[in-house]
Amino acid sequence: MPAPALILFAHGARDPRWGEALALLRSALLRAAPARRIEIAFLELQAPDLPHTLATLAGAGHDRIDIAPIFWARGGHVARDLPALVQAFTSARPQLRVRVLPVLAELPGMNDFVTTALLAAADAPDAPAGDGGSPADTRAAVDAAFAIAPFLREIGRGKDGARSLPRERARTLMQAILAGQVDDLALGGVLLALRMKGETAGEIAGFLDALEPHLQRAPARAPGWVVIPSYNGARTIANLVPLLALLLARAGLPVLVHGQASEPTQAPRMRVTTADIFNALGLAPCPDLRAAGERAAAGEPVLAPLQGFAPALARLIALRPHLGVRNVAHTLVKLLRPVQGPSLLVSSYTHPAFGQLQAELFATTGAHAMSLRGTDGEAVVSARRAQAIEHWRDGQCRTVTPAQAVAAADSGLPAADAPATAQWTRAVLDGHEPVPAAVAAQVAAIRAALGA
């Protein structure tokens, strides 16, 4: 039996060029699913019409046909005209299954993709204004502007032969990736080439430049947000990021923790994420950062899922199970501050090379940030080993918490699972357990950095 067929159903127009965009979409779908029968149909003004296309597919033996309305919203044509046409055709063919798919705006991820693509187009340097050319002309212009081969020739020659991208070219590359203008094969090549070569501070700065217009941001709050990226989770020791965030919020500081699980779900030892512990504490995530100020005013830390404020970057993070390794997005998320106004970024590193990259980036950009060797990759000081915390501001660095000040081991930490960590965290906040000295030192350093 033939595979289910798909009909791209659009309105139609008197100008035959109007249908060229639909033909391009059909070609793209056929490249993605060459075994599927995909046809076009119009409501009026252009041929073929829907009854003709349905009859063609039914005659070819297709007993299931999906119709994709290429309309942005559900208006009268989709709500009235299309169901009437389907009913008239299927009433005499009870064995035929015809299903109408959602309109474009209702497809999962469509609004996020359009948002990313529109902002990238609006922010592209020297972008020519639209001149009413054909879709084929537009596609050719995009392909020419974001040809991937020159970039791969620079970064894809291995560890010794590859060259790093200047900041502006890195920005251009990331703009194309965020706009969805780099196909899956090329994207995989770019991400693996960057991992093999190793990203430079200049490249990371360019990538962050490209991300800036795409971030939803929390409104400014005094004395400035404490931004804590949390993407690793704990595997061997209790995750104390929620305790750090809650102590800072109790001290009157606005705190935004952002993250997204990036470990494969089939990993031998699952990581306990900050989101897991917040959930066990009864603190819900904040998917819309426009409401973050209200959470902070209520004395709560804000947990922001990456998908909510940077969906294009979230898709890169989600590639890890497919690629088998981390990619540059895992570096970028630890440097994001999706807030307006003054802020302090509390970031971490696990490998010395990344610590050096952070230092170079903070020095050249003048970022206000704190950096420390991560505890299981999280930006909270370890309660069981010596760690120093460095404070960067205006390109200058100073050690605000020496290693010996936090070297003493604290006993009584909970097991590394979400319910136990949440129960212990609540006990610390209620005064039934002491605050680990290392965490108390980190809280004091952050408050001092923001003048609180």
N, C-alpha and C positions, 0 to 999 in steps of 0.2 A: 504494500500500500504506500503511495507517495507520502512524503512528509507533509505536515501542515503547511498550507500556503499562507502568504501574507500579502495583503493589498494596502498600498499607500493611497489613502483617499483624501483628495484635496478639492478645493472649490472650482478652480479653473478660471481662465480669463481670456479676453479676446486677443491679447498679444501672445503669440505662441512662445515668446521667450520666458513667459511666466512659469511655464512647466519645466524649464531647464533645472531649476533648483531641486525639483522632485526627482528628475532623472539622475542628478548627482547623488542624492540620498539613496536611490535604488542601487546605484553602482557601488556605493560604500557598503551597503548591507550585503550585497552579493559577494563582495570581497571578504566580508566577515563571516558569512554563512553561505558558501558556494553550493551546498546541497539543498538549499531551501528555494522554493519557487516564490519569487517576489514580483508582483505586478503593480501597475498604476491604474487608478481610476479617478474620474472627475465628476463632480456634481453637475456641472453645466458648463457650457461655452467651449469645452475642449473634449476631445475623445482620447481614450474610450470612456464610456460612462460606467457606472458601477454594475448595473445588470449585465452588461456585455462582459465585463471582466469576471464577474461571478460565474456566468455561464461557461466561459472559457475554462476556468479552473475546475468547475464541477465536471465538465466534459472530459477533462484530463484525468479524472479519477480521484480528485482531492475530496475527501469527505469531511475535512475540517479546514475552515478558512478563517484566519484572523484579519480584522480590518483595523488599521491604524489611522485614526483621523489626524491628518496633518493640519490641525487647527490649534491655535495657542490656547483657547479657552472653550468651555462648553456653552455654546450659544444655540440659536435656533436650528442651524443646520445639523448640529450633532444631536441635539435633544429631540428634534422632530423629523427632519428630512431623512437622516440616515436610518433610524429605526424603521421608518415606513418603507424605505427601499429594501431593507433586509427582510422585513416581514412579507412583503409582496413576493420576493424571490423564493423564500424558504417555505412558504405555505404549501406549495405543491411538491416540496422535496423534504419530507420529514426526516429522512436519513442524513441530511446535510447539517453539520454543526458550524454555525457562523458566530464568531465572538467579536465584539467591538472592544478594542483596547482603549486605555485612557487617552485623553487629549494631551498635547505636549506639556502644558504647564503642570499636569498631574503626574507625570512620569517621575519616578524617584531620582533625585539628584539634579533634575533639569534646571530648577531655579538657581541652584548653587553653581552649576556649570555656566549658565548664561550670565550670572553675576560676575564670575571670574573672567569670562571672555570679554564682556563689555568693558569692565574696568581696565583690563590689559590693553584693549584697543584704544580706549580713551587716553591712557597714560603712555602709549607707545610714542617714542620721540619721532618728530617729523612725519607723523602718520598722515598720508594724503586724505583729504575729505572724499567721501563717496561721490562718484560721478554718474551713478545710475548704470554702470556697466553690468554685464551679464554675470551670473554666478560663476561661470567658468573663468571670466576675467578676475573675479575676486579671489577664487581659489588659487589661480596662478600667482597673483600678487602675494598672497599669504605664503605659498610655498617658496617663492623667491626670497621673501623677507626673512623667513625662518628656516632656510636650508640647514639641515643638521650636519651634513658631511664636513664642512669647514671646522666645526667645533670638535667633532670626533677626531679629525686629523690632528688637532692640537692636544687633546687630553687623552686620546686612546692609544698612544704608542708605548704603553708600558711604563713601569716605574722610572726607568732611566731615560727613555726617549720622549716622554710626554712633556708638554709645556703647560704651565698654568695660564688660566685666562685672566686678562686684566679685569678690573672691577666692572667696567662698563660692559664688556662682552659677557661677563658672568651674569650681569643684570639682564641683558638681552636674552640669553639662553633661558634663564628662569622665567622671564615673562612669557616666552613661547610655551614652556612646560605648563605653567599655570593656566594658560589660555586653551590648553588641550590641542595645541598645534604641532605636537611631537607625537608621532604614532607609537604604539606600544613597543614595537621592535627597537626603534631608535631610542626610546626612553630607557629601556633596559640597558642598551649599550652605553648611554650617557651615565646612568647611575653606577654601573659596574666600573666604567673607566675612571670615574671620579674616585671611587673607593680604592681601586688599585693604585692610582697615582697619589692619592691623598690630597684633600682640599687645602688650599692656602687661606690665610686670613683675608686677602684681597678678594678671592672668589666668594667666601662666605659673606663678606660685606656686600658684594654685588647681588648675591642671592637674596639677602635681607632687604636690600633696596627694592628689588622686584616685588617682594612680599608686602611691603608697607601699605600700598593702596588696597590690598585685599583683606586686611584684618578688620574685623568688627572690634570695637574698643569699648571698654568700660569708661564711664564719665570720670573726669578728674575729681580727686578727693584729697583733702589736706590730711597729713603733711606730705602725702605721696603714697602711691600704692607699693606694697611689697609684692613682687611678682615671683612666684616659685614654680618653675617648670617641674613636672613630676611624670616621667614617662617610663621609668625602669621598674619600680616596685621592689619589694624586698623578697629575697629568696632564702637568705641564711640568717638574717637578724630582723627583729621587729621593725616595721616601717614607722618612723617617728615623725614623718612630715605632717600628718594631721595634728599631732600634739604641738609641733612648732607653730603651725598656722593658727591653732586655737589660742595658744598663749599670746601670740602677737595681736590677734583680734581682741582678746581680753584686755590687752594693754592699750587699746584704742586705735590701733593701726588698721587701715584698710588692707586686706590680704586677698590676693587672687592667685589661686593654684590652678594651673591648666595642665591637661594631660590626655593621654589616650593609650590604651593597652596596645603594645606593639610586639609582644612575645607570641610565638605560635601557640595555639591552644593545646597542641599535643606535646609541648615541651616536657621533658622528664620531671622537672621541678617547676611547678607554676609559681609565678611571682604574685605577691600580695600587693595590689595597687593601692594608691591613696584613695581612689574612688571606692574601692571595696570597703575600706575602713570608714570613710565618710558615710557610706550607705549603712554600715552597721551602727554608726552613731546617730542615724536618723537625719543626716544633713543631705538634702537633695542637690543635685547639680544645677547649675544655672545656664541653660542652653542659650539664652539671649543676654549678652553682656550689657544691653541697655538697662537691664534691671539690677545690675551688679551693685550700683550705689545704694539701693534699698537694702540689700543683704548686708553690706558693710555698715550701714547706719544702724542696723539691728544688732551689730556686734558679732556677726557671723563671717567666717571666711567664705570666699566665693570659689566654688569648684567649677571651672569652665572646661567642658569637653572641647577638644581641638576641632571636631567636626562642626561645632556651632559657630566658631569665629574665624576658622581658616580651612574650609572644606577641601580646597584644592591640595593643601599640604597634608591633610588627613588622608587623602587618597594615596599619596606617596608613602606615608607611613604604613598604610595597609598593604603595600606591595611586599613587605618582608616575607610572609609565608610563600610567596611565589618566587622571589629571587633567592631565598635561602639565607640572605645576609642583610644587614642594615644598610641604609643608604644615606645620602647627604641630608635628607629630611630629618633624620634622627639627631643630627648636629644642629640643624636650624631651629628645631622646636625648643631646644634648651637655651636659646638666645632670644626668644620672642617675648615682647612685653605688650600685650594687647590692651593698653590703657591709654588714656589721655592724661596730659599733665605730668608733673614730676613723678618719678618712680625709682625704685631700687630693685634691680634684677638679682635674685639669689640663685646662682647657677652652680653646676658641679661638673667634674670630669672624672673619668675612671682611668684613663691612660695618660701618662705624662705628655705625650704628643698633643693631645687635645687640650691639656692644660696650657701648653705653650701657645697653641693657636688662640685660645681664649685671651691669654695675656696680650698677644700682639694685636688682636682685634680691639680689646678694650683700650689699649694704649693709643691706637690710631684713631678710633672713633670718639674717644672721650666719654665712653659710656659710664653711667653710674651703676656699679655692679659689685656684687660679692662673689667670690669664687673659692671653692674648697674641694678637696678630694672626696668624691661622693661615697656615701654609705650604701653599698649595694646599688650604686649609681644614682642615688637620690641626694638632693641638695640639703641634707640635714647632717649636722655634725655627728660623728659616731660617739656613743656613750661608752665605748669599750676600748678605744685606741687613740693615741695622740694624733691630733689634727690641728692645723693652723687654718685661719680664715683670712683671706686677703680682700681688701676693700679698694676698688678702683673708682676714681673720680677725676674728671678733666685730664685723663691721660696719665695720672699719677697713681702709684700703688703703694699701700702700706699694710703691714700685717696688724690686724686689729685684735686677733685672738691667737696668741702664741700656742704652739703645740703643747708645751708643758702645762698650760693652764687648763687643758681639757684632757689630760692624759689619764687621770684617775678613773678606774673602772667602776661603773655603777652596777650594783646587783639588783636583782628583782625585776629585770626586764621580762615582758611577756613572751609567749611563744609567737613564732612568726606566722600567725594566721589572723584573718580579719576579726573574727569575734573576740579572740583573746586580746588582741591589740586595742580594739575599741573599748573593751571593758576596763583594761588597765589605763587607757588614756582618760576615760571618764573618772577613774579613781584618782588620778593625778590632779585633774582639774578640780575635783571636789576636796582635795587636801588629804586624801587617805593614803596616797603614795607620794614620795618626794619627787620633785622635778629633777631629772638627771642634771648634774652639774654642767655637763657639756652643752646640753640644750639651753640651759639657763644662760650660759655665756654667749651662745649664738643669739638668743633673744635680745640680750643687752647690747650686743654689737650692732644689730639691725636697728634697734631703737636709737642708738647714738648716731648712726649714719643718717637717719631721717630727722634728727633733732627732736625726738619724742621722749 
